[in-house]
Amino acid sequence: MSEALPQPGDVLYVGGAASVQFQGDRALTFRVIRVDPRRTYDGWLWIDGYVLGPSGEAISRRVIFVRREGLRKRP
């Protein structure tokens, strides 16, 4: 992902490159609600949003802590 922060409505693939907790079959498709503006470790973000199911429906709301450069935008 570019240096720009994820924006509300963006749909992201969150896998192992974003955080080891999302490695392999624990990867998520995630729709962003907001990015927490508080400063944290360099390159890391707290993102609030919805985990999406296979057909794109919201399954659960979560707040995740991820590396910005590991996020992949989905079309």
PADRENMAR-299692 format. One line per 2 residues: number of its first residue (from 1); their letters; for each residue z negated, x negated, y of C-alpha. Coordinates in pm, 1 decimal. Layout:
NUM) A) Z:X:Y; ...
END
This chain:
1) MS) 0.0:0.0:0.0; 65.8:-123.1:352.3
3) EA) -206.2:-219.8:597.9; -217.9:140.3:723.1
5) LP) -511.0:343.8:596.1; -443.0:633.7:361.7
7) QP) -405.1:958.8:554.5; -528.6:1310.9:474.9
9) GD) -281.8:1471.7:236.0; -159.6:1142.0:86.2
11) VL) -140.8:1145.6:-292.6; -238.0:811.8:-445.2
13) YV) -231.1:651.4:-787.4; -572.5:487.6:-832.5
15) GG) -571.9:243.0:-1122.6; -729.4:-84.1:-1224.5
17) AA) -579.7:-271.4:-928.8; -789.7:-50.9:-698.8
19) SV) -1114.8:-95.4:-896.5; -1211.9:-186.4:-1252.8
21) QF) -1373.3:156.4:-1290.5; -1022.3:309.6:-1288.3
23) QG) -874.3:74.0:-1551.3; -646.9:211.4:-1824.7
25) DR) -699.7:576.1:-1919.9; -953.1:619.2:-1637.5
27) AL) -677.9:599.0:-1372.3; -657.0:890.9:-1127.9
29) TF) -404.6:1077.0:-921.2; -598.5:1140.7:-601.1
31) RV) -526.8:1352.7:-289.7; -696.9:1214.9:21.3
33) IR) -916.3:1434.9:239.2; -1050.9:1156.1:457.9
35) VD) -1123.7:784.6:472.9; -1479.6:697.5:570.8
37) PR) -1457.1:503.9:901.2; -1771.3:294.7:838.2
39) RT) -1712.4:-76.1:782.1; -1762.2:-210.3:432.9
41) YD) -1650.0:-518.3:240.0; -1321.8:-660.6:368.8
43) GW) -1029.9:-474.4:209.6; -1242.9:-200.3:49.9
45) LW) -1257.9:169.4:146.2; -1460.9:479.8:71.5
47) ID) -1214.8:767.6:26.6; -1306.0:1136.0:-5.3
49) GY) -1062.0:1360.4:-188.5; -955.9:1551.8:-497.6
51) VL) -868.2:1427.6:-844.1; -542.5:1599.8:-940.5
53) GP) -447.7:1728.0:-1284.2; -109.0:1685.2:-1455.4
55) SG) 45.4:1980.3:-1270.4; -94.9:1871.9:-931.5
57) EA) -390.5:2111.0:-916.1; -725.2:1986.6:-783.1
59) IS) -966.2:1933.1:-1072.7; -1267.9:1785.1:-895.7
61) RR) -1375.7:1649.4:-561.4; -1490.0:1286.1:-552.5
63) VI) -1573.1:1002.9:-319.7; -1434.8:674.0:-450.1
65) FV) -1478.7:308.4:-348.0; -1151.8:116.5:-385.6
67) RR) -952.9:-187.1:-276.8; -690.4:-82.2:-24.2
69) EG) -427.8:-321.2:-161.1; -468.6:-173.2:-511.1
71) LR) -372.0:180.2:-405.8; -21.8:310.5:-476.9
73) KR) 125.0:603.2:-284.4; 284.0:873.3:-500.3
75) P) 585.8:1071.6:-381.4
END
